[in-house]
């Protein structure tokens, strides 16, 4: 499994209990187990939720599933 797929799976897992849709960055951070400190790691790559929040824009919301969040973040983060 590559880094992108590994990080994607970790994001999906972190949002397993989240209520969707998620309509704002604040709602997204609140849905994560450790808020903005939630961290996904794969090899030498580390992605904190606070870092991911910097690549998202208002146009990315609302998110309707954990998979949609994960796909958007890994694509915008350039993983």
QUIFENCOR-V209578 format. One record per pair of residues at least 24 apart in sequence whose C-alpha atoms are under 7 Angstrom apart, sorted by the first residue. I is the first residue (numbers start at 0). GAP is how many residues later the second one is. D is the distance in whole Angstrom. If there is no record, write none. Layout:
# QUIFENCOR-V209578
I&GAP&D, I&GAP&D
This chain:
# QUIFENCOR-V209578
2&39&6, 3&70&6, 3&75&5, 5&36&6, 6&33&6, 6&34&7, 6&35&6, 7&62&5, 7&63&7, 7&66&7, 9&30&6, 10&59&6, 11&54&5, 11&55&6, 11&58&6, 14&51&6, 15&50&7, 19&44&5, 19&45&6, 20&41&6, 20&42&5, 20&43&5, 21&40&5, 21&41&5, 21&42&7, 22&38&5, 22&39&4, 22&40&7, 23&37&6, 23&38&7, 24&28&7
